[in-house]
Amino acid sequence: MTKLAHSLLALAPLALGACNAEADTAANDPWTPQQFVQIENPEWSRDAVLYQINTRHFTPEGTFAAAEEQLPRLREMGVDILWLMPIHPIGEVNRKGTLGSPYSVQDYYAVNPEFGTEEDFRSFVDAAHEQGFKVILDLVANHTAWDNALATEHPEWYEKTWDGNFRPTPWWDWSDIIDLDWSQPGVREHVGLAMEYWVRDFEVDGFRADVAGYVPVDFWETMRRRLDAIRPVFMLGEVQETAFHRASFDATYAWDWHHTSKDIAQGRGNATSLFGYYAENESLWPREAMRMTYIENHDSNAWEGTIYENYGDALEAMTALSFTGEGLPLIHNGQEACNAKRLEFFERDPIDWSQGEDCEYGELLRQLIAFRTNNPALHNGRWGARMQQVVTDNPEQLFAWVRQQDGNKVLGMFNFSDQPAEATLADGLAAGSYREFRGADDVIFTEGDTVQLAPWGFRLFSRREE
């Protein structure tokens, strides 16, 4: 048989199935890009700003009822999603300090009486909803307190040491907790049904998952489907891996951003130190991912230092970047009052709110929230625009970018050094007429212009085309 005959015979089955092939969609083509993210971010997370509440420290009383009275102030500030640190009873066995860690959970289905009753918590959630907030709870799935009833009723649900005893998470000094064994279906059911309980019966709007990466991702994916079937939820994971955005979390931690920004502020880097983070953010992470770019949270405040210890004179510029660059910004309770204290983690240590009376940083936070809300290019995840680098002749000092979409263009310039910066705009990306952040006059830039910024200074510009 000739080569031509072989070819015709080989093509014959293809010809017979041509009609079926034409019916195939592009999604069935192995060479067509497949959708990675399989969750729908709730619409209310479009321009959301997170606010973390440590109930123990948030008010002098340290209760849900007292926190509820602060909701109008938070509404005026402009935050959207309230993240409550764990609300559950705290273990007493091997407790650290007087009151213990809220991450040592004694009962996933109960409320810590230190904070009030279930009805007090329900009242807080209802009042928050009435005032336009969403509320997410801190969920500690990786481990429990030593005296959680599960340790007695289901000891087989826990990880063990080499000699058969309960054990804390390896290598860390978390001596007040013991690890659950996530190969056990009973563990998954118990924690999963607890999540459903708070969403269904108390109408919470999602969870912040503590050490989410220590729990199998398929559990989070299962729970996202189940929770969304009850009501649309928002999920924040304490993890920095792209896989957790596939079908479980809307937002995850940007630890690399936090550590890099501190390194720059403390003289261990310069503006180019951020290039690696933003290159990876654009090329590795899914477009829909919201990465939490934070200046402070409970961990950094307690164990690393205050915002002033960590950032010094760079604080305002780094805060402005966290609110305007790609990322989901977080405010830790007390930041808006210029809290300059490391808050005790295992004790009651109420925030001194009197500091906030003359706190210019708090006013900056309010202004940045409003600026972010009013510029759609700065919105979260899939709703916002990618950052495009503005090339200058001084990249080690001046970090500059543009974000633009649908007629909205935002230009950011940051001097990430303790010396005055001067730079020439090497291309036309920044060209245009803008209104400056906190300014009343129009500002025009053209290619080749020279710009100056004060040490640790920043400038933001925006324009809207209706």
C-alpha positions in Angstrom: 0.0 0.0 0.0 1.3 3.4 -0.9 2.0 6.2 1.6 -0.9 8.1 0.0 -3.3 5.2 0.7 -2.1 5.0 4.3 -2.7 8.7 4.7 -6.3 8.5 3.3 -7.1 5.5 5.6 -5.8 7.4 8.5 -7.9 10.5 7.7 -11.1 8.5 7.1 -12.1 8.2 10.7 -11.5 11.9 11.2 -13.7 12.7 8.3 -16.5 10.5 9.6 -16.3 12.2 13.0 -16.0 15.7 11.6 -19.6 16.6 12.6 -18.9 15.6 16.2 -15.6 17.5 16.2 -17.3 20.6 15.0 -19.8 20.3 17.9 -17.0 20.3 20.5 -16.6 23.6 22.3 -13.3 25.4 22.7 -13.3 24.5 26.3 -12.8 20.8 25.3 -9.7 21.7 23.3 -6.7 20.7 25.3 -4.8 23.7 24.0 -7.4 26.3 25.1 -6.5 27.9 28.4 -8.7 26.5 31.2 -10.3 28.5 33.9 -8.2 28.3 37.1 -10.4 30.0 39.6 -13.7 28.2 40.2 -15.3 30.5 42.8 -17.3 33.7 42.5 -16.0 36.5 44.7 -19.0 38.1 46.3 -19.9 41.5 44.7 -19.5 43.2 48.1 -15.8 42.4 48.2 -15.2 44.5 45.0 -13.6 47.5 46.9 -13.6 46.1 50.4 -11.2 47.2 53.1 -10.7 44.7 56.0 -10.7 45.7 59.6 -9.4 43.3 62.3 -11.0 43.3 65.7 -9.4 41.7 68.7 -12.4 41.8 71.0 -10.3 41.5 74.1 -8.4 44.7 73.3 -10.9 46.6 71.1 -12.8 48.3 74.0 -12.2 48.9 77.7 -14.9 46.3 78.4 -13.6 43.7 76.0 -17.1 42.6 75.0 -19.3 42.2 71.9 -21.8 44.7 73.3 -19.0 47.4 73.7 -17.7 46.6 70.2 -21.2 47.1 68.8 -21.2 50.6 70.1 -18.1 51.4 68.0 -19.7 50.4 64.7 -20.8 53.9 63.7 -17.2 55.1 64.1 -15.9 52.3 61.8 -18.7 53.0 59.3 -17.5 56.7 59.2 -14.0 55.5 58.6 -15.1 53.6 55.6 -14.0 50.0 56.3 -16.2 47.2 55.0 -15.4 43.7 56.3 -15.0 43.2 60.0 -12.7 40.3 60.9 -13.3 39.1 64.4 -10.5 37.1 66.0 -11.7 33.8 67.5 -14.8 34.1 69.5 -14.8 30.7 71.1 -14.1 29.5 74.7 -10.3 29.2 75.4 -8.6 26.1 76.8 -7.4 26.1 80.4 -5.0 23.2 80.2 -1.5 24.4 79.4 -2.9 27.9 79.0 -0.5 30.7 78.3 -0.8 33.8 80.4 -3.8 34.6 82.5 -6.5 34.5 79.7 -4.8 32.3 77.1 -4.6 32.5 73.4 -7.9 32.9 71.4 -6.3 30.4 69.0 -6.6 27.6 71.6 -10.2 26.6 70.9 -12.1 24.7 73.5 -15.4 24.4 71.6 -16.1 25.3 68.0 -19.8 25.7 68.7 -19.8 28.1 71.6 -19.0 31.7 72.5 -16.3 32.8 74.9 -18.2 34.1 78.0 -15.3 36.6 78.4 -16.9 38.4 75.4 -20.6 38.0 76.2 -23.4 35.6 75.3 -24.5 34.1 72.0 -27.2 36.7 72.0 -24.6 39.4 72.4 -22.7 38.1 69.5 -25.9 37.8 67.4 -26.7 41.4 68.2 -23.3 42.5 67.1 -23.6 40.7 63.7 -27.1 42.0 63.2 -26.1 45.6 64.0 -23.1 45.3 61.7 -25.3 44.1 58.8 -27.8 46.9 59.4 -24.9 49.4 59.1 -23.6 47.9 55.9 -20.7 45.8 57.2 -19.9 42.1 56.5 -18.5 40.0 59.4 -16.1 37.1 59.1 -14.9 34.9 61.9 -11.5 33.6 62.7 -11.5 29.8 62.3 -8.8 27.7 63.9 -9.1 24.4 62.1 -5.5 23.0 62.4 -5.6 22.5 66.2 -7.7 22.7 69.4 -7.1 23.3 73.1 -5.8 20.3 75.1 -9.2 20.3 76.9 -11.4 20.5 73.9 -14.0 17.7 74.5 -12.9 16.1 71.2 -9.6 15.0 72.8 -11.5 12.8 75.3 -14.4 11.7 73.0 -12.3 11.1 69.9 -8.6 10.8 70.7 -8.1 9.1 67.4 -8.9 12.4 65.7 -5.5 13.9 66.8 -1.9 13.7 65.6 0.4 11.8 68.0 4.1 11.9 69.0 6.4 8.9 68.4 5.3 7.5 71.8 1.5 7.9 71.2 0.8 11.2 73.0 -1.0 14.3 71.8 1.3 16.9 70.2 1.3 20.5 69.4 2.1 21.7 65.9 5.8 20.6 65.3 8.7 23.0 65.7 6.6 26.0 66.9 6.2 26.9 70.6 2.5 26.4 70.5 2.4 24.4 73.7 -1.2 25.3 74.5 -2.7 23.5 71.6 -2.7 20.0 70.0 -3.0 19.2 66.3 -6.0 17.5 64.7 -5.5 14.7 62.2 -7.0 15.8 58.9 -7.0 12.3 57.5 -9.9 11.6 59.8 -13.4 12.1 58.2 -14.8 12.9 61.6 -12.5 15.9 62.0 -13.6 17.3 58.7 -17.3 16.8 59.5 -17.0 18.3 63.0 -15.2 21.5 61.9 -17.1 21.8 58.6 -20.5 21.6 60.3 -19.3 24.2 62.8 -18.6 26.5 59.9 -22.0 25.9 58.5 -23.6 26.6 61.9 -22.1 30.1 62.2 -23.0 31.0 58.6 -26.5 29.5 58.7 -27.7 30.3 62.3 -25.8 33.6 62.9 -25.5 34.8 59.3 -21.8 35.5 59.4 -20.3 36.3 56.0 -17.3 34.0 55.9 -14.1 33.2 57.7 -10.5 34.0 58.1 -8.8 30.6 58.3 -5.9 30.4 60.7 -2.8 28.6 59.3 -4.9 27.6 56.4 -2.0 26.0 54.7 -1.7 23.4 57.5 -5.1 22.0 56.6 -5.7 20.1 53.3 -6.8 22.4 50.5 -9.6 19.9 49.5 -11.3 20.6 52.8 -11.5 24.3 52.1 -12.7 23.6 48.6 -15.5 21.4 49.9 -16.5 23.9 52.5 -16.5 26.8 50.0 -19.1 25.0 47.9 -21.2 24.1 51.0 -21.1 27.6 52.5 -21.9 29.3 49.2 -24.9 27.1 49.0 -26.1 28.7 52.3 -25.1 32.3 51.4 -22.3 34.0 49.5 -19.2 34.0 51.7 -15.8 35.7 51.7 -12.8 33.6 52.7 -9.4 34.9 53.8 -6.7 32.3 54.2 -3.5 32.6 56.3 -1.4 31.1 53.6 0.6 32.2 50.6 0.0 29.7 47.8 -1.8 30.1 44.5 -3.6 26.7 44.8 -5.7 28.0 47.7 -7.4 30.5 45.2 -8.6 27.7 42.9 -11.8 26.9 44.6 -11.7 28.0 48.2 -10.2 31.4 49.1 -10.9 34.9 47.8 -7.9 36.4 49.6 -4.7 35.1 51.1 -1.7 36.7 52.9 1.0 38.6 51.1 3.7 37.8 53.6 6.4 38.6 51.0 5.0 42.1 50.5 4.9 42.7 54.3 8.5 41.5 54.9 9.9 43.3 51.8 8.2 46.6 52.8 9.7 46.3 56.3 13.1 45.6 54.9 13.0 48.7 52.7 11.8 50.8 55.6 14.6 49.5 57.8 17.3 50.2 55.2 17.8 46.5 54.1 16.5 47.2 50.6 15.5 49.9 48.1 12.6 50.5 45.7 13.8 47.7 43.4 13.3 45.2 46.2 9.6 45.2 45.4 10.1 44.3 41.8 10.3 40.6 42.6 7.1 40.6 44.5 5.1 42.4 41.8 6.6 40.4 39.0 5.5 37.2 40.7 2.1 38.7 41.6 1.4 39.3 38.0 3.0 36.3 36.4 2.3 33.5 39.0 -0.9 34.4 40.8 -4.3 34.2 39.3 -5.9 37.5 38.1 -8.8 37.1 40.6 -6.6 36.6 43.7 -6.8 39.2 46.4 -3.5 39.3 48.3 -3.7 40.9 51.7 -1.1 43.6 51.8 -0.9 44.6 55.5 1.1 47.0 57.6 0.1 45.4 60.8 -2.0 42.5 62.2 -2.2 40.9 65.7 0.8 38.8 65.1 3.1 41.5 63.7 2.1 43.9 66.5 2.7 41.3 69.3 5.8 39.6 68.0 7.5 41.9 65.5 6.8 45.4 66.8 4.5 48.4 66.4 3.9 50.2 63.1 6.4 52.7 64.3 9.1 50.2 65.2 8.7 48.4 61.9 8.3 51.3 59.5 9.5 54.5 61.1 9.5 57.4 58.7 8.4 55.1 55.9 5.0 54.3 57.5 2.8 56.7 55.5 4.3 55.8 52.1 4.1 52.1 52.7 0.6 52.4 53.9 -0.4 54.4 50.8 1.1 51.6 48.7 -0.8 48.9 50.5 -4.1 50.8 49.7 -3.3 51.7 46.1 -1.1 49.0 44.7 -2.5 45.6 43.8 -3.7 44.1 47.1 -6.4 43.9 49.7 -5.7 46.4 52.5 -6.1 45.6 56.2 -6.4 47.9 59.2 -5.6 46.3 62.6 -7.6 47.8 65.4 -5.7 50.7 66.9 -3.8 51.7 63.8 -6.3 54.5 63.2 -5.5 55.8 66.8 -1.7 55.8 66.2 -1.3 52.9 68.7 2.3 52.8 69.6 2.2 49.8 71.9 2.8 46.1 71.5 -0.5 44.7 72.8 -0.3 41.8 75.2 -1.4 38.7 73.5 -2.5 36.5 76.4 -3.9 39.3 78.6 -6.5 42.0 78.5 -4.7 45.1 77.2 -7.3 47.6 76.0 -6.2 50.0 73.2 -5.7 53.6 74.3 -8.1 55.4 72.0 -7.3 58.8 73.4 -4.2 58.7 71.2 -6.5 59.0 68.2 -7.6 62.6 69.0 -4.6 64.1 67.2 -3.7 61.1 65.0 -2.9 62.3 61.5 -2.2 58.8 60.4 -5.8 57.9 61.2 -6.9 60.7 58.9 -4.6 59.4 56.2 -6.3 56.0 56.5 -9.7 57.5 56.0 -8.5 59.5 53.0 -6.9 56.5 51.4 -10.0 54.4 51.8 -12.1 57.2 50.1 -9.5 57.5 47.3 -9.5 53.8 46.7 -13.3 53.6 46.7 -13.6 56.4 44.2 -11.1 54.9 41.7 -12.3 51.6 40.2 -8.8 50.9 38.8 -7.7 50.3 42.5 -10.4 47.8 43.3 -9.8 44.2 44.4 -8.8 41.2 42.4 -10.5 40.8 39.1 -12.3 44.2 39.4 -9.1 46.3 39.6 -6.3 47.0 37.1 -2.8 45.5 36.9 0.1 47.8 37.9 2.2 48.9 35.0 5.8 50.1 35.8 6.6 53.7 35.0 10.2 53.6 33.9 12.5 56.3 35.3 16.3 56.9 35.5 16.2 56.5 39.3 14.6 53.1 40.0 16.4 52.5 43.3 14.7 55.4 44.9 11.5 56.1 42.9 8.9 53.3 42.7 6.3 54.4 40.2 3.4 52.8 38.4 0.1 53.3 36.6 -3.2 51.4 37.1 -5.8 52.1 34.5 -9.1 50.7 33.2 -12.4 52.0 31.8 -11.4 55.6 31.7 -9.9 55.7 35.2 -6.2 56.2 35.5 -4.2 56.3 38.7 -0.5 57.2 38.9 1.5 56.5 42.0 5.0 57.7 42.8 6.9 56.7 46.0 10.3 57.7 47.3 11.4 54.6 49.2 14.5 56.2 50.7 15.6 58.6 53.4 17.0 61.0 50.9 15.3 63.4 48.5 14.6 61.8 45.1 14.7 63.2 41.7 13.9 61.2 38.6 13.1 61.7 34.9 10.1 59.9 33.4 11.6 57.8 30.6 8.5 56.9 28.8 5.0 58.2 28.1 3.0 55.9 30.4 2.5 58.5 33.1 1.6 61.3 30.6 -1.7 63.0 31.2 -3.7 65.5 33.2 -4.6 64.4 36.8 -6.0 65.6 40.1 -3.6 65.0 42.9 -4.6 63.1 46.1 -5.4 65.6 48.8 -5.0 68.4 46.2 -7.3 70.8 44.4 -5.3 71.6 41.3 -4.8 69.7 38.0 -1.3 68.3 37.4 0.0 67.5 33.9 2.9 65.1 33.2 4.6 64.5 29.9 7.4 62.1 28.8 10.8 63.5 29.9 9.4 65.4 32.9 11.5 65.5 36.0 9.8 64.8 39.4 11.0 65.4 42.9 9.8 63.7 46.1 10.8 64.3 49.7 12.4 61.5 51.8 9.9 58.7 52.2 7.4 60.9 50.3 4.6 59.7 48.0 2.3 61.3 45.5 -0.9 59.9 44.0 -2.8 61.2 41.0 -6.0 60.2 39.4 -8.3 61.0 36.5 -11.7 59.8 35.5 -13.1 59.9 31.9 -16.9 59.7 32.1 
